[in-house]
Amino acid sequence: MAQRTTIVVQSGDMDKLYSALIIANGSLAMGMEASLFFTFWGLERLKKGGLEKGPLSKMHLLGLGKWMVKQRMKQAKVVDLEKLLTDFKELGGKIIACEMTMEIMGIKREDLRQDLIDEYGAVGTYIQHARDSAITLFI
Amino acid sequence: MAEIKVDVRGQTCPVPLVEVRKAIRKAAPGDIIEVIGTHPASKKEIPMAVEALKLELLSVEGSDTDWVIRIRR
């Protein structure tokens, strides 16, 4: 069995979502398996139309900071989050949505992009993925 | 045996690695994958991925900002 990377995506911040997806895609590209656990603010990004809505974790400046960083990213030809997510799924990455977050935040399955989600689960599902993982991160 | 070209010139992290992985998944055993790119870190990291995937690295040529890597699936 291939080695696995498991990442808890707890933050909904744009820059942190980039970190999570880049590490996840890098893992898949280098022959590992990868699971992303979306919980709390991270799960908001899996809502329909929510992917690019995250603020910058620092210097958001009411959106000005985010806009500036986005401009710089465009110049550096960094791809958008949608492309990273599409690649993640194409290379066999798994996405798990936290059911407790859904309950707390009143998120229904139909509010989420169900086409991307492989599983709805709780901490036990996370542990089952993480216990055999070579890399585990909380972002 | 097919030869597959992957052009990732101008692309940055993690796209060159990801596109190479996609091409490898689609290739048949024995196929050759030729990657052309300009991202310096990927010139080092694609060979690392090739090793991790236990494939054959045929050649790495060019400068850090203009390179060609050949891989056999």
Backbone of each chain as ProteinMPNN parsed JSONL, in Angstrom:
{"seq_chain_A": "MAQRTTIVVQSGDMDKLYSALIIANGSLAMGMEASLFFTFWGLERLKKGGLEKGPLSKMHLLGLGKWMVKQRMKQAKVVDLEKLLTDFKELGGKIIACEMTMEIMGIKREDLRQDLIDEYGAVGTYIQHARDSAITLFI", "coords_chain_A": {"N_chain_A": [[0.848, -1.201, 0.0], [0.46, 2.235, -0.757], [2.182, 5.037, 0.735], [0.628, 7.517, 2.857], [-0.693, 10.874, 2.97], [-2.321, 12.86, 5.316], [-4.428, 15.529, 5.866], [-5.822, 17.896, 8.031], [-8.08, 20.284, 7.252], [-8.747, 22.996, 8.709], [-8.812, 25.674, 8.702], [-10.327, 28.365, 6.93], [-9.023, 30.193, 5.5], [-7.691, 31.777, 2.618], [-4.911, 31.622, 1.896], [-4.042, 29.538, 3.488], [-5.514, 27.429, 2.566], [-4.414, 27.162, 0.074], [-1.849, 26.235, 0.885], [-2.545, 23.735, 1.98], [-3.679, 22.37, -0.234], [-1.597, 22.403, -2.086], [0.394, 20.902, -0.811], [-1.001, 18.505, -0.587], [-1.446, 17.845, -3.303], [1.188, 17.68, -4.15], [1.96, 15.428, -2.693], [0.395, 13.412, -3.894], [1.444, 13.566, -6.457], [3.981, 12.634, -6.023], [3.648, 10.007, -5.634], [2.231, 9.207, -3.385], [-0.739, 8.53, -1.37], [-3.551, 10.649, -0.623], [-5.489, 12.403, 1.804], [-7.962, 14.781, 2.564], [-9.323, 16.421, 5.238], [-12.054, 18.254, 5.807], [-12.988, 20.672, 8.034], [-14.737, 22.807, 10.421], [-13.964, 26.181, 9.697], [-12.763, 25.582, 7.381], [-14.513, 23.885, 6.052], [-16.421, 25.606, 5.092], [-15.383, 26.438, 2.712], [-15.978, 24.466, 0.967], [-18.541, 24.837, 0.356], [-21.057, 25.492, -2.107], [-19.85, 27.707, -4.476], [-18.068, 28.756, -2.654], [-15.334, 28.416, -2.625], [-13.24, 30.264, -3.369], [-13.648, 32.268, -1.589], [-12.366, 32.734, 0.817], [-10.696, 34.713, 3.335], [-7.489, 36.446, 3.542], [-5.014, 35.147, 5.742], [-3.392, 36.849, 7.17], [-2.943, 40.403, 7.137], [-5.246, 40.986, 5.633], [-6.743, 43.262, 5.276], [-9.412, 44.297, 4.84], [-9.921, 43.086, 2.444], [-8.281, 44.26, 0.586], [-5.603, 43.496, 0.913], [-5.799, 40.797, 0.249], [-6.542, 41.028, -2.419], [-4.225, 42.209, -3.464], [-2.337, 40.191, -3.016], [-3.433, 38.2, -4.62], [-3.056, 39.384, -7.119], [-0.275, 39.327, -7.273], [0.102, 36.606, -7.25], [-1.041, 35.882, -9.646], [0.739, 37.087, -11.418], [2.96, 35.521, -10.879], [2.101, 33.255, -11.953], [0.671, 31.366, -10.468], [-1.612, 28.749, -10.043], [-5.267, 28.69, -9.826], [-7.444, 27.942, -6.978], [-9.47, 26.233, -7.71], [-8.411, 24.774, -9.861], [-6.368, 23.408, -8.526], [-7.893, 21.809, -6.864], [-9.334, 20.274, -8.707], [-7.222, 18.876, -9.92], [-6.348, 17.486, -7.682], [-8.485, 15.728, -7.208], [-8.478, 14.352, -9.634], [-6.082, 12.97, -9.484], [-6.709, 11.098, -7.651], [-7.145, 11.839, -4.982], [-8.693, 12.006, -1.711], [-11.64, 13.393, -0.259], [-12.975, 14.374, 2.803], [-15.8, 15.328, 4.583], [-16.554, 17.051, 7.554], [-18.971, 15.923, 9.73], [-19.91, 16.884, 12.158], [-19.29, 19.591, 12.092], [-21.026, 20.33, 10.074], [-23.44, 20.017, 11.366], [-23.215, 21.869, 13.52], [-22.913, 24.29, 12.149], [-25.1, 24.37, 10.632], [-25.047, 23.347, 8.037], [-26.131, 21.816, 5.128], [-26.039, 18.752, 3.196], [-26.722, 19.345, 0.568], [-25.907, 21.943, 0.377], [-23.265, 21.798, -0.022], [-20.478, 21.035, -2.225], [-21.129, 18.292, -3.45], [-20.171, 16.572, -5.355], [-17.463, 16.564, -5.048], [-16.929, 15.416, -2.638], [-15.952, 12.554, -0.908], [-16.616, 11.218, 1.348], [-18.556, 11.432, 4.366], [-17.834, 12.229, 7.606], [-16.652, 11.622, 11.031], [-14.475, 12.098, 13.872], [-13.43, 9.532, 14.145], [-13.2, 8.561, 11.544], [-11.265, 10.265, 10.582], [-9.085, 9.46, 12.216], [-8.749, 6.83, 11.344], [-7.772, 7.295, 8.769], [-5.501, 8.788, 9.396], [-3.885, 7.244, 11.089], [-2.273, 5.489, 9.724], [-0.759, 7.163, 8.243], [2.061, 8.717, 6.687], [2.561, 11.355, 6.693], [1.015, 13.854, 8.543], [-0.983, 16.678, 8.925], [-2.175, 19.721, 10.371], [-4.044, 22.254, 9.316]], "CA_chain_A": [[0.0, 0.0, 0.0], [1.242, 3.475, -0.841], [2.173, 5.919, 1.903], [-0.474, 8.474, 2.784], [-0.69, 12.172, 3.646], [-3.658, 13.249, 5.774], [-4.409, 16.921, 6.318], [-7.057, 18.505, 8.526], [-8.216, 21.662, 6.764], [-9.637, 23.622, 9.674], [-8.876, 27.094, 8.357], [-10.95, 28.71, 5.647], [-8.237, 31.284, 4.897], [-7.263, 31.478, 1.258], [-3.504, 31.223, 1.816], [-3.863, 28.229, 4.136], [-6.092, 26.433, 1.665], [-3.345, 26.926, -0.913], [-0.828, 25.365, 1.487], [-3.081, 22.373, 2.12], [-3.865, 21.736, -1.544], [-0.295, 22.209, -2.746], [1.038, 19.745, -0.162], [-1.78, 17.316, -0.95], [-1.166, 17.519, -4.709], [2.578, 17.228, -4.202], [1.975, 14.054, -2.183], [-0.144, 12.534, -4.943], [2.376, 13.582, -7.588], [5.168, 11.865, -5.682], [3.313, 8.592, -5.491], [1.525, 8.894, -2.147], [-2.171, 8.781, -1.36], [-3.796, 11.846, 0.177], [-6.85, 12.66, 2.28], [-8.187, 16.102, 3.145], [-10.457, 16.467, 6.153], [-12.522, 19.638, 5.9], [-13.752, 20.908, 9.251], [-14.936, 24.214, 10.783], [-13.956, 27.225, 8.664], [-12.335, 24.937, 6.134], [-15.672, 23.309, 5.366], [-17.103, 26.699, 4.388], [-14.817, 26.555, 1.358], [-16.573, 23.433, 0.106], [-19.903, 25.223, -0.003], [-21.168, 25.927, -3.506], [-19.417, 29.092, -4.677], [-17.31, 29.237, -1.499], [-13.913, 28.049, -2.667], [-12.313, 31.407, -3.454], [-14.166, 33.345, -0.721], [-11.628, 32.856, 2.065], [-9.83, 35.884, 3.506], [-6.068, 36.194, 3.761], [-4.889, 34.933, 7.187], [-2.768, 38.054, 7.728], [-2.978, 41.558, 6.237], [-6.382, 40.912, 4.706], [-7.037, 44.686, 5.054], [-10.756, 44.417, 4.255], [-9.945, 42.56, 1.077], [-7.232, 44.876, -0.234], [-4.425, 42.626, 1.004], [-6.072, 39.596, -0.531], [-6.507, 41.426, -3.832], [-2.822, 42.404, -3.841], [-1.674, 38.876, -3.072], [-3.964, 37.533, -5.818], [-2.363, 39.969, -8.287], [1.091, 38.796, -7.286], [0.028, 35.186, -7.594], [-1.304, 35.833, -11.09], [2.012, 37.394, -12.08], [3.853, 34.371, -10.686], [1.41, 32.139, -12.624], [0.155, 30.354, -9.538], [-2.949, 28.372, -10.512], [-6.301, 28.979, -8.834], [-7.797, 26.838, -6.074], [-10.325, 25.29, -8.442], [-7.519, 23.891, -10.624], [-5.698, 22.528, -7.563], [-8.884, 20.84, -6.39], [-9.605, 19.37, -9.84], [-6.051, 17.991, -10.024], [-6.356, 16.625, -6.493], [-9.459, 14.657, -7.436], [-8.061, 13.556, -10.796], [-4.992, 12.08, -9.074], [-7.216, 10.094, -6.708], [-7.228, 12.337, -3.609], [-9.998, 11.804, -1.056], [-12.126, 14.513, 0.553], [-13.928, 13.984, 3.833], [-16.453, 16.485, 5.202], [-16.847, 16.802, 8.972], [-20.422, 15.967, 9.964], [-20.236, 17.711, 13.315], [-19.277, 20.979, 11.619], [-22.259, 20.543, 9.316], [-24.515, 20.161, 12.343], [-23.037, 23.126, 14.261], [-23.056, 25.462, 11.288], [-26.339, 24.257, 9.858], [-24.741, 23.117, 6.615], [-26.735, 20.58, 4.614], [-25.26, 18.156, 2.099], [-27.003, 20.026, -0.708], [-25.185, 23.226, 0.356], [-21.856, 21.503, -0.325], [-20.187, 20.492, -3.557], [-21.145, 16.855, -3.146], [-19.39, 15.854, -6.374], [-16.055, 16.492, -4.625], [-16.812, 14.784, -1.32], [-15.96, 11.089, -0.97], [-17.1, 10.633, 2.586], [-18.95, 12.335, 5.444], [-17.403, 11.459, 8.771], [-16.284, 12.286, 12.272], [-13.073, 11.931, 14.267], [-13.0, 8.146, 13.908], [-12.799, 8.45, 10.14], [-9.961, 10.936, 10.502], [-8.056, 8.611, 12.83], [-8.494, 5.687, 10.462], [-6.904, 7.758, 7.682], [-4.253, 9.366, 9.903], [-3.047, 6.319, 11.85], [-1.281, 4.865, 8.844], [-0.197, 8.185, 7.352], [3.454, 9.117, 6.901], [2.505, 12.811, 6.912], [-0.285, 14.386, 8.975], [-0.873, 18.101, 9.185], [-3.389, 20.444, 10.765], [-3.867, 23.582, 8.716]], "C_chain_A": [[0.886, 1.255, 0.0], [1.177, 4.242, 0.484], [1.074, 6.965, 1.736], [-0.142, 9.78, 3.503], [-2.122, 12.489, 4.05], [-3.585, 14.649, 6.363], [-5.793, 17.321, 6.824], [-7.069, 19.941, 8.011], [-9.248, 22.339, 7.653], [-9.833, 25.097, 9.344], [-9.569, 27.29, 7.011], [-10.186, 29.817, 4.951], [-7.675, 30.855, 3.545], [-5.833, 30.93, 1.197], [-3.285, 29.847, 2.429], [-4.451, 27.105, 3.283], [-5.1, 26.117, 0.53], [-2.3, 25.965, -0.359], [-1.311, 23.92, 1.52], [-3.15, 21.677, 0.76], [-2.541, 21.494, -2.266], [0.426, 21.008, -2.132], [0.319, 18.452, -0.562], [-1.469, 16.89, -2.387], [0.273, 17.056, -4.897], [2.697, 15.785, -3.732], [1.51, 13.083, -3.259], [0.843, 12.435, -6.099], [3.596, 12.725, -7.305], [4.836, 10.439, -5.262], [2.629, 8.205, -4.196], [0.013, 8.985, -2.381], [-2.4, 10.015, -0.496], [-5.263, 11.982, 0.545], [-6.903, 14.058, 2.876], [-9.466, 16.05, 3.968], [-10.914, 17.89, 6.32], [-13.414, 19.791, 7.122], [-13.81, 22.409, 9.56], [-14.85, 25.188, 9.615], [-13.509, 26.661, 7.322], [-13.517, 24.419, 5.338], [-16.477, 24.368, 4.597], [-16.634, 26.824, 2.935], [-15.36, 25.496, 0.41], [-18.042, 23.7, -0.189], [-19.912, 25.66, -1.466], [-20.795, 27.403, -3.616], [-18.504, 29.62, -3.581], [-15.801, 29.116, -1.601], [-12.953, 29.244, -2.605], [-12.674, 32.517, -2.458], [-13.358, 33.566, 0.545], [-10.79, 34.126, 2.129], [-8.36, 35.471, 3.579], [-5.868, 36.084, 5.279], [-4.24, 36.119, 7.884], [-2.858, 39.161, 6.671], [-4.085, 41.471, 5.197], [-6.816, 42.328, 4.312], [-8.354, 44.905, 4.309], [-10.797, 43.991, 2.785], [-8.851, 43.132, 0.19], [-5.973, 44.003, -0.267], [-4.6, 41.377, 0.161], [-5.973, 39.903, -2.032], [-5.06, 41.563, -4.311], [-2.087, 41.074, -3.983], [-2.136, 38.107, -4.315], [-3.274, 38.054, -7.086], [-0.958, 39.395, -8.419], [1.102, 37.324, -7.697], [-0.213, 35.015, -9.095], [-0.02, 36.085, -11.867], [2.965, 36.212, -12.009], [3.277, 33.1, -11.326], [1.037, 31.004, -11.681], [-1.275, 30.034, -9.974], [-3.998, 28.657, -9.436], [-6.68, 27.721, -8.041], [-8.636, 25.776, -6.783], [-9.473, 24.282, -9.214], [-6.812, 22.899, -9.681], [-6.645, 21.428, -7.085], [-9.217, 19.815, -7.486], [-8.468, 18.375, -9.999], [-6.021, 16.992, -8.869], [-7.291, 15.436, -6.707], [-9.02, 13.748, -8.584], [-6.961, 12.56, -10.424], [-5.414, 11.137, -7.939], [-7.269, 10.54, -5.257], [-8.637, 12.184, -3.048], [-10.363, 13.017, -0.206], [-13.182, 14.02, 1.521], [-14.489, 15.266, 4.451], [-16.83, 16.121, 6.633], [-18.336, 16.998, 9.236], [-20.799, 16.844, 11.148], [-20.259, 19.192, 12.929], [-20.574, 21.297, 10.881], [-23.428, 20.792, 10.261], [-24.446, 21.521, 13.051], [-23.374, 24.333, 13.394], [-24.311, 25.4, 10.424], [-26.1, 24.084, 8.367], [-25.366, 21.784, 6.191], [-25.893, 20.046, 3.459], [-25.482, 18.901, 0.788], [-26.367, 21.417, -0.774], [-23.752, 23.026, -0.122], [-21.697, 20.969, -1.744], [-20.02, 18.976, -3.416], [-20.342, 16.033, -4.138], [-17.933, 15.67, -5.944], [-15.865, 15.611, -3.394], [-16.954, 13.265, -1.426], [-16.657, 10.479, 0.229], [-17.544, 11.732, 3.541], [-18.611, 11.593, 6.726], [-17.073, 12.312, 9.966], [-14.846, 11.903, 12.62], [-12.564, 10.506, 13.99], [-12.517, 7.934, 12.482], [-11.428, 9.1, 9.938], [-8.851, 10.035, 11.041], [-7.721, 7.422, 11.932], [-7.595, 6.074, 9.281], [-5.525, 8.134, 8.223], [-3.322, 8.33, 10.522], [-1.991, 5.642, 10.986], [-0.604, 5.882, 7.932], [1.248, 8.51, 7.717], [3.514, 10.612, 7.22], [1.112, 13.159, 7.395], [-0.085, 15.841, 9.357], [-2.23, 18.665, 9.58], [-3.227, 21.882, 10.274], [-5.127, 24.421, 8.913]], "O_chain_A": [[1.917, 1.311, 0.671], [0.222, 4.102, 1.248], [0.646, 7.26, 0.62], [0.583, 9.798, 4.498], [-3.036, 12.4, 3.23], [-2.776, 14.919, 7.25], [-6.8, 17.117, 6.146], [-6.162, 20.719, 8.308], [-10.451, 22.273, 7.4], [-10.865, 25.691, 9.656], [-9.416, 26.491, 6.088], [-10.634, 30.332, 3.927], [-7.243, 29.717, 3.365], [-5.568, 29.92, 0.545], [-2.449, 29.077, 1.956], [-3.95, 25.981, 3.281], [-4.969, 24.974, 0.093], [-1.908, 25.007, -1.026], [-0.587, 23.001, 1.14], [-2.727, 20.53, 0.624], [-2.386, 20.498, -2.973], [1.001, 20.192, -2.852], [0.957, 17.437, -0.838], [-1.253, 15.708, -2.653], [0.55, 16.161, -5.695], [3.452, 15.004, -4.311], [2.149, 12.06, -3.505], [1.054, 11.357, -6.655], [4.185, 12.152, -8.222], [5.637, 9.759, -4.621], [2.455, 7.018, -3.918], [-0.449, 9.445, -3.425], [-1.526, 10.388, 0.286], [-6.156, 11.722, -0.261], [-5.998, 14.469, 3.603], [-10.536, 15.69, 3.476], [-10.201, 18.681, 6.937], [-14.451, 19.138, 7.24], [-13.023, 23.187, 9.021], [-15.584, 25.041, 8.638], [-13.837, 27.2, 6.265], [-13.534, 24.497, 4.11], [-17.124, 24.069, 3.593], [-17.381, 27.254, 2.057], [-15.219, 25.613, -0.808], [-18.707, 22.926, -0.877], [-18.906, 26.136, -1.992], [-21.365, 28.246, -2.924], [-18.188, 30.81, -3.569], [-15.071, 29.65, -0.765], [-11.969, 29.218, -1.865], [-12.069, 33.589, -2.483], [-13.64, 34.508, 1.287], [-10.24, 34.569, 1.121], [-8.041, 34.285, 3.667], [-6.481, 36.841, 6.032], [-4.506, 36.37, 9.06], [-2.851, 38.891, 5.47], [-3.896, 41.831, 4.035], [-7.206, 42.571, 3.17], [-8.406, 45.597, 3.292], [-11.608, 44.483, 2.001], [-8.527, 42.553, -0.847], [-5.364, 43.798, -1.317], [-3.687, 40.949, -0.545], [-5.397, 39.135, -2.802], [-4.704, 41.109, -5.398], [-1.327, 40.857, -4.926], [-1.336, 37.448, -4.979], [-2.95, 37.29, -7.995], [-0.511, 39.03, -9.506], [2.003, 36.868, -8.402], [0.342, 34.116, -9.727], [0.277, 35.396, -12.843], [3.692, 35.933, -12.962], [3.872, 32.025, -11.255], [1.082, 29.831, -12.052], [-2.06, 30.942, -10.245], [-3.656, 28.844, -8.269], [-6.294, 26.604, -8.384], [-8.528, 24.584, -6.496], [-9.771, 23.088, -9.225], [-6.675, 21.716, -9.993], [-6.25, 20.273, -6.924], [-9.361, 18.626, -7.203], [-8.7, 17.181, -10.187], [-5.713, 15.814, -9.052], [-6.937, 14.291, -6.425], [-9.171, 12.528, -8.514], [-6.902, 11.456, -10.964], [-4.576, 10.461, -7.342], [-7.423, 9.7, -4.371], [-9.629, 12.225, -3.776], [-9.514, 13.594, 0.475], [-14.144, 13.352, 1.142], [-13.737, 16.177, 4.799], [-17.352, 15.038, 6.898], [-18.892, 18.072, 9.005], [-21.859, 17.471, 11.158], [-21.122, 19.949, 13.373], [-21.147, 22.375, 11.035], [-24.284, 21.642, 10.013], [-25.445, 22.229, 13.174], [-24.032, 25.273, 13.84], [-24.548, 26.273, 9.589], [-26.848, 24.603, 7.539], [-25.146, 20.755, 6.83], [-25.136, 20.785, 2.83], [-24.556, 19.071, -0.006], [-26.29, 22.01, -1.85], [-23.103, 23.97, -0.571], [-22.655, 20.516, -2.371], [-18.908, 18.465, -3.28], [-19.885, 14.935, -3.82], [-17.251, 14.754, -6.403], [-14.765, 15.118, -3.141], [-17.94, 12.756, -1.959], [-17.213, 9.384, 0.157], [-16.987, 12.83, 3.536], [-19.046, 10.458, 6.921], [-17.189, 13.537, 9.94], [-14.095, 11.439, 11.762], [-11.399, 10.315, 13.641], [-11.546, 7.216, 12.244], [-10.563, 8.576, 9.237], [-7.811, 9.868, 10.406], [-6.555, 7.055, 11.779], [-6.761, 5.281, 8.845], [-4.506, 7.842, 7.598], [-2.103, 8.501, 10.492], [-0.929, 5.267, 11.481], [0.049, 5.508, 6.959], [1.61, 8.572, 8.891], [4.409, 11.069, 7.931], [0.126, 12.808, 6.746], [0.88, 16.184, 10.04], [-3.28, 18.161, 9.182], [-2.376, 22.626, 10.762], [-5.177, 25.572, 8.479]]}, "seq_chain_B": "MAEIKVDVRGQTCPVPLVEVRKAIRKAAPGDIIEVIGTHPASKKEIPMAVEALKLELLSVEGSDTDWVIRIRR", "coords_chain_B": {"N_chain_B": [[5.343, 1.464, -28.498], [4.781, 4.508, -27.029], [5.595, 8.026, -27.259], [5.318, 10.567, -25.011], [4.578, 13.975, -24.71], [5.063, 16.554, -22.373], [4.357, 19.767, -21.695], [5.348, 22.162, -19.602], [6.222, 24.715, -19.498], [6.708, 27.899, -18.067], [4.994, 27.335, -15.999], [4.373, 27.071, -12.463], [5.086, 25.812, -9.101], [2.488, 23.73, -7.76], [2.34, 22.65, -10.283], [4.073, 21.567, -12.444], [4.981, 19.085, -11.315], [2.54, 17.815, -10.82], [1.395, 17.629, -13.369], [3.206, 15.931, -14.604], [2.797, 13.626, -13.113], [0.157, 13.057, -13.822], [0.518, 12.475, -16.527], [2.121, 10.205, -16.342], [0.364, 8.436, -15.147], [-1.405, 8.051, -17.235], [0.162, 6.914, -19.171], [1.445, 3.934, -20.795], [3.181, 0.982, -19.595], [6.605, 1.218, -20.379], [6.337, 3.318, -22.125], [7.598, 6.549, -23.126], [8.095, 9.575, -21.427], [8.377, 12.904, -22.061], [9.363, 15.837, -20.595], [9.091, 19.31, -20.692], [10.28, 22.221, -19.229], [10.415, 25.237, -17.12], [10.578, 25.864, -14.492], [12.634, 26.187, -11.758], [12.835, 24.621, -9.261], [11.377, 22.349, -9.877], [12.96, 20.985, -11.635], [14.718, 19.662, -10.027], [12.94, 18.273, -8.454], [11.189, 16.674, -9.961], [12.819, 14.477, -10.822], [13.088, 13.36, -8.227], [10.477, 12.534, -7.72], [10.234, 10.642, -9.741], [11.99, 8.719, -8.84], [10.741, 8.031, -6.426], [8.465, 6.881, -7.455], [9.5, 4.698, -8.557], [10.366, 4.577, -11.234], [12.072, 4.877, -14.42], [14.639, 7.19, -14.819], [15.614, 8.806, -17.601], [17.03, 10.995, -18.712], [18.278, 14.272, -17.778], [18.338, 17.412, -18.886], [19.725, 20.655, -19.823], [19.406, 24.095, -18.567], [18.687, 25.471, -15.234], [16.458, 27.0, -15.627], [15.389, 26.287, -18.005], [14.674, 23.428, -19.141], [14.816, 19.876, -19.983], [13.347, 16.847, -19.285], [13.522, 13.357, -19.356], [11.623, 10.43, -19.045], [11.108, 6.968, -18.399], [8.228, 5.004, -18.315]], "CA_chain_B": [[5.705, 2.345, -27.388], [4.49, 5.904, -27.373], [6.363, 9.079, -26.596], [4.336, 11.562, -24.575], [5.214, 15.266, -24.4], [4.4, 17.369, -21.358], [4.947, 21.101, -21.749], [4.976, 22.949, -18.412], [6.997, 25.961, -19.501], [5.973, 29.017, -17.476], [4.181, 26.897, -14.86], [5.089, 27.033, -11.192], [4.693, 24.805, -8.105], [2.96, 22.354, -7.932], [1.804, 22.17, -11.564], [4.926, 20.635, -13.201], [4.936, 17.744, -10.691], [1.197, 17.245, -10.975], [1.184, 17.279, -14.783], [4.028, 14.744, -14.867], [2.096, 12.494, -12.491], [-1.012, 12.75, -14.664], [1.005, 11.838, -17.761], [2.594, 8.861, -15.988], [-0.828, 7.596, -14.931], [-2.049, 7.736, -18.518], [1.107, 6.197, -20.028], [1.536, 2.478, -20.649], [4.549, 0.596, -19.251], [7.521, 1.298, -21.511], [6.195, 4.617, -22.788], [8.549, 7.591, -22.705], [7.473, 10.871, -21.149], [9.358, 13.987, -22.158], [8.813, 17.021, -19.927], [9.852, 20.541, -20.93], [9.843, 23.189, -18.23], [11.251, 26.394, -16.789], [10.525, 26.09, -13.043], [13.892, 25.62, -11.252], [12.698, 23.566, -8.238], [10.831, 21.131, -10.491], [14.051, 20.251, -12.287], [15.253, 18.76, -8.993], [11.9, 17.486, -7.778], [10.627, 15.643, -10.845], [13.619, 13.248, -10.626], [12.757, 12.755, -6.916], [9.191, 11.841, -7.895], [10.497, 9.474, -10.592], [12.593, 7.717, -7.967], [9.704, 7.565, -5.491], [7.513, 6.052, -8.211], [10.294, 3.562, -9.048], [10.423, 4.581, -12.692], [13.441, 5.079, -14.902], [14.983, 8.536, -15.266], [16.508, 8.614, -18.757], [17.963, 12.124, -18.814], [17.91, 15.62, -17.331], [19.226, 18.297, -19.658], [19.412, 22.075, -19.868], [19.699, 24.916, -17.391], [17.632, 25.432, -14.212], [15.263, 27.74, -16.055], [15.018, 25.824, -19.349], [15.155, 22.056, -19.035], [14.062, 18.757, -20.562], [13.525, 15.615, -18.5], [12.921, 12.188, -20.017], [11.283, 9.378, -18.078], [10.446, 5.789, -18.956], [7.202, 4.444, -17.421]], "C_chain_B": [[5.533, 3.811, -27.785], [5.463, 6.847, -26.672], [5.396, 10.222, -26.289], [5.076, 12.843, -24.203], [4.383, 16.006, -23.357], [5.101, 18.727, -21.343], [4.462, 21.913, -20.553], [5.824, 24.222, -18.329], [6.129, 27.096, -18.963], [5.151, 28.635, -16.257], [5.027, 26.813, -13.591], [4.5, 25.947, -10.273], [3.196, 24.836, -7.841], [2.663, 21.785, -9.328], [2.754, 21.236, -12.33], [4.892, 19.206, -12.633], [3.604, 17.051, -10.97], [0.961, 16.802, -12.425], [2.008, 16.047, -15.169], [3.332, 13.506, -14.308], [0.888, 12.068, -13.32], [-0.571, 11.995, -15.915], [1.453, 10.411, -17.481], [1.402, 7.92, -15.8], [-1.469, 7.164, -16.239], [-1.154, 6.88, -19.408], [1.029, 4.686, -19.777], [2.969, 2.143, -20.247], [5.432, 0.606, -20.502], [7.439, 2.615, -22.259], [7.225, 5.613, -22.245], [7.816, 8.908, -22.528], [8.572, 11.927, -21.183], [8.718, 15.262, -21.605], [9.717, 18.214, -20.233], [9.349, 21.574, -19.94], [10.856, 24.279, -17.949], [11.305, 26.656, -15.274], [11.729, 25.406, -12.378], [13.716, 24.468, -10.258], [12.214, 22.256, -8.858], [11.905, 20.317, -11.197], [14.688, 19.268, -11.297], [14.19, 17.776, -8.525], [11.246, 16.435, -8.667], [11.481, 14.372, -10.778], [13.358, 12.562, -9.273], [11.455, 11.956, -7.021], [9.384, 10.567, -8.709], [11.089, 8.344, -9.735], [11.549, 7.134, -7.007], [8.714, 6.631, -6.177], [8.191, 4.827, -8.818], [10.239, 3.434, -10.566], [11.85, 4.903, -13.108], [13.637, 6.516, -15.402], [16.002, 8.398, -16.395], [17.509, 9.75, -18.881], [17.367, 13.393, -18.223], [18.878, 16.558, -18.032], [18.781, 19.743, -19.577], [19.743, 22.792, -18.579], [18.521, 24.829, -16.413], [16.337, 26.091, -14.681], [14.818, 27.355, -17.469], [15.531, 24.396, -19.497], [14.232, 21.049, -19.731], [14.382, 17.517, -19.725], [12.825, 14.474, -19.233], [12.795, 11.034, -19.018], [10.731, 8.178, -18.832], [9.497, 5.207, -17.911], [7.509, 2.971, -17.184]], "O_chain_B": [[6.097, 4.266, -28.78], [6.062, 6.517, -25.649], [4.747, 10.767, -27.182], [6.071, 12.81, -23.478], [3.157, 16.072, -23.452], [6.285, 18.823, -21.019], [3.296, 22.306, -20.498], [6.105, 24.732, -17.245], [4.969, 27.24, -19.347], [4.658, 29.513, -15.548], [6.223, 26.526, -13.635], [3.542, 25.262, -10.634], [2.658, 25.934, -7.704], [2.728, 20.572, -9.529], [2.304, 20.203, -12.828], [4.788, 18.238, -13.386], [3.553, 15.868, -11.308], [0.398, 15.735, -12.673], [1.562, 15.22, -15.965], [3.287, 12.463, -14.96], [0.629, 10.877, -13.498], [-1.194, 11.011, -16.315], [1.201, 9.508, -18.279], [1.426, 6.768, -16.233], [-2.007, 6.062, -16.348], [-1.647, 6.194, -20.303], [0.614, 4.23, -18.712], [3.882, 2.922, -20.521], [5.056, 0.073, -21.546], [8.38, 2.989, -22.959], [7.656, 5.538, -21.094], [7.015, 9.306, -23.374], [9.554, 11.858, -20.444], [7.675, 15.707, -22.083], [10.935, 18.15, -20.063], [8.143, 21.788, -19.816], [11.98, 24.265, -18.451], [12.002, 27.567, -14.828], [11.84, 24.181, -12.425], [14.379, 23.44, -10.393], [12.601, 21.176, -8.411], [11.775, 19.101, -11.341], [15.135, 18.186, -11.679], [14.478, 16.614, -8.238], [10.794, 15.405, -8.168], [10.923, 13.279, -10.686], [13.401, 11.336, -9.18], [11.342, 10.853, -6.486], [8.78, 9.537, -8.413], [10.734, 7.175, -9.89], [11.478, 5.922, -6.801], [8.189, 5.705, -5.559], [7.556, 4.024, -9.501], [10.087, 2.341, -11.11], [12.717, 5.166, -12.274], [12.913, 6.993, -16.276], [17.119, 7.93, -16.176], [18.693, 9.516, -19.125], [16.151, 13.575, -18.168], [20.086, 16.507, -17.802], [17.618, 20.034, -19.299], [20.276, 22.21, -17.634], [17.5, 24.207, -16.705], [15.254, 25.773, -14.189], [13.969, 28.023, -18.058], [16.666, 24.171, -19.92], [13.067, 21.32, -20.018], [15.547, 17.191, -19.494], [11.684, 14.61, -19.674], [13.719, 10.718, -18.268], [9.976, 8.337, -19.791], [9.891, 4.946, -16.774], [6.776, 2.296, -16.46]]}, "name": "protein", "num_of_chains": 2, "seq": "MAQRTTIVVQSGDMDKLYSALIIANGSLAMGMEASLFFTFWGLERLKKGGLEKGPLSKMHLLGLGKWMVKQRMKQAKVVDLEKLLTDFKELGGKIIACEMTMEIMGIKREDLRQDLIDEYGAVGTYIQHARDSAITLFIMAEIKVDVRGQTCPVPLVEVRKAIRKAAPGDIIEVIGTHPASKKEIPMAVEALKLELLSVEGSDTDWVIRIRR"}
